[in-house]
Amino acid sequence: MTIMPELLTPPAARVPLTIGPWGRMALIVGAVMVGTGAAAADVDARPNVWTIPSLQKDATVTLDAFAIPLIEAASFEDAVRIEGFLHATERFAQMDLMRRLAAGELSELLGPLALGQDRQQRLMLMRRTAARALDALPAAHRAVLDAYVDGVNAGIASMPQPPVEHRFLQASMVPWTAVDSMLVTLAMCAMLNDGARVEIPFAEAAAALPGELMTYLHPGVSSFDAPVIEDSAPPTLPPIPGPAVADTRVLHGAVTSSNTGSRSEPEGASTTDHTIHTIHAIHTIHAIHTRAEAFTAFMRPDSDVDPVAIGSNGWVVSGSRSSTGGAILVNDMHLPMSVPGIWYRASLRFRDAHHQERQLDGVTLPGAPGLVSGSNGDVAWGFTNVEGDFIDFVVVDPDPADPAKYLVPGGSEPYRIEEETLRPRGSEPEVLKVQVTRWGPIVRTDAQGRPLALMWTALQPHGLNMGLLDFTDVTNVAEAMTIAARWRGPQQNVLMADRAGHIGWTIAGYLPDRFGFDGSIPTSWADGSRGWRGERPETDRPRIIDPESGVIVTANQRTLPAERARSFGSLWAPPERAARIRELALAVDQLDENACAAIQLDTTVPMLIRWRDALVPALERGAREAPGPAEASPSKTSSSKTSKSAKATPTTAERCAALADLLRAWDGRADVDSVAMAIVDRARRDIASAIVRGVVEGAIALRTPTMAATDRSKLAAQIARLPAQDESILRIVLAQPLHLLPFTDMSRSKSSDAKSWDAYLQQAILAAASATRTKDGPALWGDVNASDFAHPLAQALPLIASKLRLPSHPQSGHWSAVRVATPRFGASDRLVVTPGREERALLSVPAGQSADPDSPHHRDLHPSWRDGIALPLRPGAPVRTIRCTAREDG
């Protein structure tokens, strides 16, 4: 079940743009429209006086060379009116698609081709949830939101023509409402909550596999975790499964009763693999989830791209470790990359409630008022996703005596029926009847056909508010901690730094208080022994202020001690980013903004260093022992030309030796010019996929010996798409148990003929080297990892796709490096700021301020982001000044 498609910029392949006759006509019309007059919507082409009817006092906007605004207004409400005006004129299509996506109203814009998506989305009744949350807002927040809505609609009214997307679709612009801004907040919750994508596949895997194997592949802890609140003792890892649990040899008829020759851990051995500790001191895991639907292809075993451990980096440095005495906040929010980017840069200057001048600097979200992340001069704040489990599927038991009812503790009760009317463009309206239980709407069925209700924190009566607005006026970390605890939105690690040098961390959002189960798989709550008590007590919300180390790091890793963390979930991202950041931050006695910015760009990949060190010995043995040439020798009757060619072909031993030398010399960095990086990354993915697939199918074969081989293989392939913890896989590679030797060569999608681990590893590494070659020679990592940032309509408009796509460029970085970068995913911003020293603060974002492909500001911010050369946080010298007034005559 997809809670909702997660790209907050206009959706790409989520809505399959089937091009029929109408579509072909629209493509032609759209191409003409995009090519002529698109710049009319750009902020540079607008008058120097803007009329915003609800503005309380005249205000000004100055724009720098990148069209980054400094809004100067008499009050915060007036500032957000102008912010809304700017969001509408620069990013309205992005906002419109975001609200429609959340509410299940895309078909009103795109027609029947989006109807399937809308039907699924409407089951969650998100517009109703948004309206309920809006009604519960305190008056102060509602006033700010209403001011923002007024500004958005003034911006819409002022536009001489609709945005490119609306012209392409020949659609009008529907006015903005306060409910729409709440839908944008719900969209953020949906994007950042992962449980729905994991729970059902995990349940299916748990039903098919022995518990020992599930625990081994997905232990939820590792030897290299880097929690913010440390464990009292290192967590214990489960032992490698023995041949009674999983045995790949049964898949090709080999003997299964003996494990002779295996290097598997002996009975009674320590469950911590001591060999791991000698290889490297930092651990990584595959995430057992993926957030963006756009990355479903990454889950395929034969994919060229790894399952992305989606998340963000954030850390704070106290004044005691800062060269200036002020605390430093550093934040990279990692998200799918699209054009336009998700954030809109802005600065807002105004008088606060105490008549003191205040300035907000940072990134804003089109569709919502205020600042998402940045600084107010006294406190800076940023976020990383908690990666906990905040969604449960509840198995609904129909009442056998009455199909209109379902079982609840103590009896049964009737379903509530809600009607949702879909109005697809060009088609008749359609009424969708949604069955609602006390736990939430029924949104799907499981593999057994049982109805499942969605219990999600964002749908709870107090699961959503606009508390983030209150960061506007905080003056120190202690105040910010209180505000963060009251905010109900996506569950976030909130990092804070203040002007006095203090730092802090807490978790924001609704934290469910489960009882009777851990939330990992769908289960019935009908007998009352399982469920949610509501929210956790506030005493359970973790908080830290000014730790002795002077540094707090979160990067989506497990932040709490293992036992305590279990009640929050087990979806933690790999800990190596957090560990690497902490290592680099603590290695310097006194940090400043530039030193922190350099850490953001670190490309060391500790996970792949460990894999390199595990694989090189097999290559070295292959260099000594491999027989014969890599290719079959020509026969005696071959021509002399063929014989000379064969003699020039390196032998397997020579290839192993060359690769061993290449990998041994690699510096462990994911830099654009690295050949070894591309090979090690591909080899690890192929080997990991083969091991997991083999172990899973071997376990199924033992557990269900009567299952047909084709069915078994299909089930194993499906389960293997839940990536296992990387340390678990590497422990198998190091121990080399014969009963877990892969039976397939995933790089070639066929059975492996290897009879030993050395032979298999050599085969896999040689295949990876071949797979990463190009016609010009070995592939460089930068080319393998080249960017692919495009407007979602680029696929639908091939004739002008180049205008809707940023030029591709080689990228350093990796999904497990501090510098997270994949072709379509990366740092949506890079922020470094010391409160009170904003003039020295740094910020970079991809693409540009404008969504208009003909605007000079469509992509002018991109070179600094691409090259890792951050721009100042605050706008530069003004190149244009605009007066904002409520009077029609200006």
N, C-alpha and C positions, 0 to 999 in steps of 0.2 A: 504494500500500500504506500503510495507516495503522498506524504502529507501535503506537499505542494512543490512544484518545480522551483528550484532554488535560485536561479540566476535573477538577481534583482534588476539587472539591466534588461532591456527587452528580450524575450525568450527566443531561443534559436530553434533547434530541432524538436523542442517540446511540442510545437504545433506543426504537424506535418503539412507543409504548404503544397498540397496537391494542386498542380497547375492545370486547370481546365480552360475552356474558352474564355471565361471571365477573367481567369488569372492571367492568361496570355495578354489580353487587352490591358489589364492593369499593369503588367510589367512594362509594356510599351509606354503607357501614359506616365507611369511612375518614373521611368528612365528619363523622359522628357522633363518632367517636373523637377527631378533631382538635379538635372543638368542646367536648368534655367531658373534663376531667381531664388535659389535656396537660401542665399545669403540674406534675403530680406528678413528672415527671422532671427538673424544674429544680433547680439547685443551691440556690436559696433555700428550697425546700420540704423539704429534707433535714434529718435530725437534726444536732445540734451535736457528735456524736461519730461518727467514721467508723472502721470496723474494716477494717484492711488486714492480713491474717494474716501476711504475710512481713515486715512492718515491723520493723526491728531495734531502734529506740527510738521512744518516743512523739514526736510532732511536732505542729505547729500550722499551720493555714491561716487567714489573715485575708483577708477579701474587702472590697473598697471598694464604693462606690456603684454601680459598673459591673460588679460581680462579677469584677473582675480580682484574681487571687490573689497573695498573698505566701506562699510555702511556706517554712517554717522547719524544717529537719531536721538530724539529726546528721551525715549524710553525703550525698554526691551520689546514691548508690544509693537511699537513703530518699527523697530529694527527687524523683527520677524515678518512684518508686513512687506517690507522691501525684500527680505530674503525670499518670501514666497513669490513675489513678482519676478525676481531673478530666476528662481527654480522653474517657474512656468515658461519664461521666455527662452531659457536655455535647454531645459530638460523635460518639457511637458510629455513627450511621447514615452519617455522612460517612466515617468510617474503614472501615466494613464495605464500602461501595460502592467505595471506593478500592482495597482489596485484591482484591475480586472482579473489578473492572475490569481490573486488572493481570494477574491470574492466568487470566482467561477463565472465570470462575465466576458471572457475573451470572445465567445461566439457572437456577442453583440457587435463586435468590431470586425471579426474575421469570418463570420458566417459558420455554416455547418461543419467546416473542417476542424473547428475547435470545440465542437459539441461534446465529444467524448471526454476531453479534458475538463470541460465545465461540469458535466454530470458528476464526475468523481469529486471535483472540488466542492460542489454544492452540498455534498453529503455532510460536510463539516460545519455548515451553517456559519461561515466565518463573518459574513456581513452582519448577521444578528449578534454574534459575539462582539464585533467591533462597536456596534450601536450600544450594547449593554455596557461595555467598558467606558464608552464616551459619557453615558449618563451618570456614571459613578465618579467622574473626574471632579476634583475640587475646583472651586470657582476660579482660582488663580490660574490653574493649568488650562481650564476651558477658555479663559480670556485670551491666553497666549495662542491657543490653537485657533480660535475664531479670528484673531488678527492675522495669523498666517494664511488661513483660508481666504480672507478678504484680499490679501496680497496676491495669492495665486490667481484668483478670478480676475483681479485687475490686470494681471499680466496676460491672461488668456484674451481678455477683451481688447488689449492694446496691440495684439499681434496682427500684422497686415495680412498674413496668410498662415494656415496651419503648418505644423512641422512636416518635414519630408515624409515621415511614416504615414501620417494622416492623409497627405496628398496622394501618396501611393495607393492607399486603401480607399481613397475617396470618402473619407469619414470626417464627420464634424467633431469638434472638441466639446466634450461634456463638462460642464462646470465642476469644480472641486468642492468637496464637502469635508466637514470635520470627521465624519465616519471614514472617509477615504484615507485620511492620515492615520487613523487607528488601524486600518487594513494594512498600511505600509509597515506599521509596527508588528502586526501579526505575521506579515511576510518575513520579517527579520527572525521572528521566533521560529517559523517553519524552516527557514534556511539553516538555522543553527542548532536545531534539535535533531539528533540522529537516530533515536531509538526506533522509530517506525520502520526504518529501512533494515534494521538488524533483527528485530524480534522474531518475525515469522521465519526467515531463512535459518536463524539460529535454532528455533524450535524444530524445524525439519531436520537439521543436522543432528540435534540431540536425540531425536527419535530413531535415527538410523545408525548412530555410532555408539560404541561403548563410552561410558562416562569417563573412564581413564583417558581415552584419546581426546575427548572434548576438553578435558581439563588441561591436558598437555599442550594441545594446539592453541588454546585460548586461556591461559592461566590468569590473566588480569594483573600479574605482577612480573617483575623481572629482576635480574641481578643488578641492573644498572638504572633503576628508577631514581628520579630526582625530585622527591616531593618537597613542597614548600614547608610543610610541617613534617619533620623527619620521623621515620619509623624507629621504634625503640630497639628493634633487631631486624636484620635483613630478612626479607620474605623468603620462604622456602619454595624452591621450584619443584614441580612434579617430576618423577623419574621418566626416562624414555620408555615408551610402551614396549613390552616384550612381545614375542611371537604369538602368544595366546591372545593378544589384543588386536594386533595388526600384523599381517605378513604378506608382503608383495609376491612372495614365491608361489603362493597358491594361484596366482593369476596366470602363470605359465607352466603350471604342473610340477614345479620343483618341490623338493622335500621341505616339509614345514616343521617337523618335530625336533630339529636340531638347529642350534645356532652356532655351530662350530665355525671358528674363524672370525666371528663377529667381534668388533671392538665395542659392543654395547656395554653400558654401565652394568657391572656385576650386581647380583643381589646384595642388598645391604650397603651398597655404595652411597656416598653422600649425594643427596638430590641436587646439590649445587655442582655444576660441571666446572671443576677447577681449571680445566684447560681454557675455558672461556676467559678467565681472569688473566691468563698470561698473554692473551692475544691483544686485548684492548680494554681500556677502562671505561668505555662508554657504550651503552646498549641502545639498540633500536628495535622496535617491533613494527610489523605491518599493522595498520589499523584494521579492525574487523568490520569496518564500515566505510562507506564513502558518502559524502554529503550531496554532491551535485549530480543530478541525473545525467548531466552532460558527460560524466566520467564513467558511465556504465560500460563502455568499451574497454576501459582499463581493467575491468574485472575478468576479462577473458584470459584463459591461460596462454593463448597465443598472441596476446596483445603486445604491441611494441612499447607500451607505456605502463608504468607501475600503477597499482592502486594507490591513489594519493592519500596520504595521511593529512587530511585537510585541517587547517588550524591557523594559529597566529603566534607571533612572538611578542612578548611584552616583559619589560623589566624596569625596575626603579632602583636608583642609586642614591643613598642618603648623603646628606651634606658632609658627613664625616669622611666619605670616600670621594667626594667631588673636589676638584681643584679650586672651585669658586666658593665652596661652602653651601651652595644651594643644591637641593635635590634635583635629580634628572629623571625624567620619564622618557622611555624609549618604547615604541609600539609599531609593529608591522601587522596589519590585519590582512591575512591571506584569504583570497576569494577567487572564484572563477573570473577570468579576464575577458572583458568584452568592450565594445566601443558603442557608446561612451562608457567611461569608467563609472563605477558605482558612486563615487564621492564627488561633491562639488566644493571646491575650496572657497572660504570666505572668512572675513573678519567683521565683527559687529561691535561698534562702539556706542555706548549709551549711558544714561544715568540709571543706577539701580534704585531699589526701593528706599535706600538710605541717602539718595541724591549724590552718591559717589560715582565718579566716572569709572566705567568698567569696559574692558575690551575682551571679547572672545576671539580666539584665533585657532583655526583648525579645519576639520573636514565636516561637512554637513551632508545630510541625506535628502536628495530631492523627494518631496512628498511629506516631509516632517519638519517641524520648526526647531530652531536652536542648533546647538553644536553636538555632534556625536562624540568626537574625540579631539582633545587639544588642551588649551589653557585659558583660564580667565584672569591671569596675572598673579593670582595668589596660589591657585592649585591647578595642576595638570592631571589629566586622567586619560586612561586608555584601557583597552579590553583584549582579552583572549577568550575563546570559547571554553566552557567548562568541560565539554565532552562527557557529561553525565547522562543518565537515562531518565528522561522526564516525560516519557510517553509509555503507556501500557495498552495492550489490546486485551480486552476483557471478553472471555468466551461467554456468550449469552445462551442460557439454557431455556428453550421454549417450554411453556407450561403444557404438559401433555394433555391436560384437560381443556385447554382453551388456547387456540393458536394466536389470539389477540393479546396474550399475556406472556410474560417471561418470569422465570424463577428469581426470587430475591430472598435474603435472609428472613425466615419466618413465613414464607408463602410465595405469592406471585402478585404482579401488578401489570396493568396494561401498558403497552407501548404508547408513547406520545407520537402522534403523526404530525409532522411539519411539512407544509407544501412549499416547494421552491419553483418559481416559474422562470424557465429559461426562454430567452427571446433571441434566438439566433438570427443574425442579419440575413434577410432574404428568405426566411422560412417562417412557418407557423410557430407560435409559442408552444412550449412543451412544459407540462407540469410534472415535477419530480416529487414523489412522496418519500420522505425520510423518516425511518423509524428511529425514535430516540428513547434511550433508556436512562435510568438514573445515573449511569456512569458515562453517558455520552452517546452520540449518534452511532448507528451501525453503519460501518463504512466498507465492509468486505466480509468474505468468508475465508476460512483457512483450508488447508489441504483436505481435511475431513468434511468440508462443507458446513462447518459450524459458523454461525454468525459472530462477528467480532465488533464490539463497541470500542470507540476510541476515547480513552481517558488521557487527556493531555493537559498539562498545566496551563497552557495559554487559553484553553476553553473554560477554565474554572471561573467562578464569579469574581474572584479577586486576582486573577492571573495576569492582568494586563493594566498598565497605567502609563502616564507620561512623566514618571518620576525623574527621568534623566534630565528634564528641564531644570531641576533644582540644583544641578551642579553649577548653574550660572552664577550663583551668589555665594558659594562656599568660600571660606577664607583659610581653612587649614585641613589637614588630613583627618583629624578627629570628626569634624563636621561632615566631610565627604564620606567617611565610613558610614555614618548614620543615613545619609542620603542614599548611598549604594544599597544598603540593606532594605530600604523602603521601595526601591525601584522594582517594578514587575514588568519584565520584558523577557528577552532571551536570557537564559542563565549564563552569566559571564563572570570570569575572573576580572575584578576591577582593580586596577593598579593606580595608585595615587602618589603624587609628590607635591610638597608645598614649598612656599618661598622661604620658610624658616629652616628647611633642610630635612624635614620629616618625610617618611615614606610609609605606605601601608598597602594592604591587600585584603580583599574579602570576596565572597561570592554573592552576586546579585541574582534576584529572580525568585520565583515560587519554587520551593524545594519540597517535594511530596514526602509525606510521612507514611511509608508502606508498612504493612504488617502481614505476616504469614507467608510471604514469598519475596523473591528478590527482583522481580520485574523483568527477568531475562527472556521469558517465553510467555505466550498467551495462556491464561488460566481462568477458570470460573471463579466468580466471587459470590455465587448464589448461596452458599451455606454460611457466609459471614466469617469464615476463618481467614480470608484474605481480602485485602483492599487497601484504601488510603484513609488515614484518619483526618486528612486535610493537610495543612502545611506543617513542616517541622517547627518546633519551638525555636525562637530566635537564638536561644543559647546554643543550638546546634550549628548555627551559621559561623563558619570559621572566620577569624580576624587576626591579622598581625599588623603591628605598628612598630617600626624601628627595630628590626632584629639585629642581633649583635654583629652579624656579618656585614651589615650595611647594604645588602643587595637582596632583592626579591625577584625571582624569575618564574614566569609561567609561560608555557608553550604548549598548552593543551595536554600536558602530561598528568599523571596522577599527582595531585597536590597534597593529598592527605595520607596519613598512615594507612596501610593496606586494610586493616580491619575496619576502620572507620570509613574508608573509601568505598567499601563494598555496598554500603547502603545508598551511595550516590550512583552506582552503576559500575560498569567495567569496560567502557568504551574509550578509555584513555588513549591518546595518541602516543607515538614513540617518544621516549624521554630524551633521546640524544640531542635534540635541539636545545632543550632546557639545560641539559648538562653541559653542553658546549658553551652556551652563553654564559653560564655561571663560571665555568672555568676561565673564560677570557676576561670576564668582568673582574674576577678576584685576582687575576694575574697582574693587574695594574693598581698601584697604590692610590693614585689620584686620577679620576676620569673626568673628561670634559665632553662637550657635545660632539666634537670631531672624533674622539676615540670611540664613543658609542656608535656613531654613524659607521665607523669602520667595522665594528662587530656585526652590524646589520648585514654587511656584505661578505661575511666569512663563508667560504665555499668548501671547507673541510667536510668530508663525509665519513665520520667515524664508523658507521655501519659497514660501508664498503671497504674500508681499511681492514676490518675484521674478516670480511669475506676474502679479500685479496690474500691475507695471511693464511687463511685456511686452504686456499686453492693452489697457491704457488708450490707447496710441497708435492702435490700430485703431478704438476707439470714438470717439476724437477725429476721425479721418478720416471715420468714418461720420456724425458730427454735421455735418460740412461738406459731405459729398458724397452722402449717402443720398437717393434720390428718393422722393417721394410719401409718402402716409400709410401707417401700418403695416398697415391693413386696406384692402381694395379699396373704392374710392369708390362710393357708391350711384349708381344710374342716374338719368337725368333724370326718370323717372317715379316715383321714390321719394317717399314721403310726406314732409311737412315735418318730422314727428317723427323719421323715420329720418335725414334730412339733418342735423338738429341734433345727433343722436347721433354721426353720422360726423364732424362737424366737431370734436366734443369728443375724438375719439380721437387720441392723440399720433401724430405721424408717426415713422417709423423714425429720422429724424435727431434728433428731439426725445428719443426714448427713448435713443439713443446718447449724446446730450449729458448727459442726467440721470444715466445710469449712469456716465459718465466722471467727473462731478463727485462722485458718491457714492464710487466706488472710490478716486479721488485723495485724498479726505479721510479715508479709513480709516486708522486708526493701526497696522494690522498685527497686531492682537491678536484672539485667539479668545475674546472675552468674550461673556457671555450676551446682552447687549443690542445686539450688532452685526448689522446687516442686510448690510453689505458682505461680512463674513466668510462668510456662508451662500452668497452669490452667487459669490464667487471660488472657494470650495471646490468648489461644484457645477460651475462652468465648467471648472475645471482637470480634474476627473475626467472630464467628458464629452469634452473636447478630447483628453486623453491617451488615453482608450479608443479614440476614433475614429482618432487617428494610428497607434497601435500596430496596430489591426485592419487599417487600410488598407495600412500598410507591409508587414505580414506577408502579407496576401493578394496584394498587388502583387508581392511577391517570389516567392510560390508560382506565380503566373500566369506569370512569366517563366521560372522554373526547370522547371515542369511544365506546358507549354502545353496538353497534351492532357487534363488533368484536367477533369472536368465541373465546371461553375460551382457547382452545389449542393455537391458534395464539397469543392471548394476553399474555399467559404465556411464550411462546417462545420469543416474543419481549421483555417482561420484563426481562427475564433472560439475554438476550443479552445486553440490556441497563445497567443492574445492574453490568455488568463487568467493567464499568467505575467507579472505587471506588469513593465514595463521601468524602467530607471533614469530617475528624473525629470529629471535634467540632460540626458540624451540626448533626451528628448521636448522639453524647453524649447529646446534648441539648434535643433531643427527649426522650432519656432514662430518663433524669432528670425531664422533664415536664410530661412525661407519658400520652400523649393524647390518649384517647381510639380509636379515628379514625385512629391512626397510629400504633396500636398494631399489631405486626407481625402475619401473618396468617399461616406462615410455620415455622417449626423447622429446620433450615438449617443444624444443626449438624446431623440430622437423615433423611434429605431430604423428609419430609412428613409434612402433615398438623399439625399445633399445636392445641392442645385442650385447651390451656390456655385462660381463660376468663378475666384475669386481668394482668396488668404489673408485679405485684409481682409474680404471678404464672408463667408467661412466663420467667422472669429473673431467678427465682429459677430453673425452668426446664432446662434452657440453661446452667447455671453454673454447675448443677449436671451432665448434659450430657458432659460438657467439662472435668469435673474431671474424668468421666468414660472413655472418649476418650483418655485421656492422661495417663491412667494406662497401665502398661505392666504386663507380667506374673509374674514379680518379685516384683510388687508393683507400687506405684506412680512414674511416669516418672520424671526424673531430667531434668532441662532445657538444660544442656549441651548435653544430649543424644538426645533430641528433635531437638536441633540445631547443631548436629554433622556435621563436614565438609564432603564435597563430591567433592574433587578437582581432576579432571581427565583429561588426554589427550583425545582429541575428538575421537581418534581412539580406545579408550578403549572399546567402545560399539561394534566396528567391530572386535575386537580381544579378545574375551572372554577368550581364553586359556592363554593369557599373560596379561590380564587386570591388574593384580596386579603390573606388572612392569610399567604400564602406569598410575597408579593412586597413589596419595599420601595416606598413611594410614589415615583412618578417625580418628578424635579425637573430644572429646567434646569441645564445644565453648561457652565461655561467650560472651555477646553482643546481639544486636538486631538491626533490620534495623532502629529503631528510637532512639537508644542510640548513644552517641558519639562514642563508640566502635561498629561500624557497623559490623555485622556478621550474615550471614545466611548460610545454607549449601553450596551454590554455589556462594556467593557474599560477598565481604568484602573489606578491605583495601589492595589495590594492592601495597601500600608502606606506611610506616610511617616515615616521615622526620622531624627532628628538627635541626635547624642550626642557629648559630649567625655568620654573615659574619666577617671574621678575626679570628674566633675561631673554625675553621673547625676541629681541632684536638679534640674538645669536642662535635662535632656534632654527631647525631644519625640517623641511617637509618636501616629499616628492610623491607624485601620483602619476599613473600612466595616462596616455591619451591627452585630453585637454578639457577645458571648461565647457565647450560647446558640443552639443550633439549634432550640429549641422555639419555635414561633410564638406560644405563649401566655405565654412567659416575659417578664417586664419587661426582660430583658437580651437579647432577640432582636434589637433594633435601636437600643438606646439609645446606642451609640457612633457611630451614623451621622451625626447632625447635625454633630458636630465635624469628621468627615471631609468631609462635603458642603460645609461652609462654609469649609474650609481653616483651621480654628482648632484646632491640635493640642493634645492633652492631654499631661500629663506622662508620661514614660516609665515611671516607677515608680508602683505603685498609690497611690491617694489614702488619705485617712484611713479606717481600718477601720470597717466598720459591722457586722461579724459575725466571730466567732472560732470555729473548729472545732478540736477535738482529734482527732488521728489516733492510733490505737493498734492493736496486734496482738491485743489481748485481746477475746474475744467479748463480755465483760460490760461493756466500755468502762471 
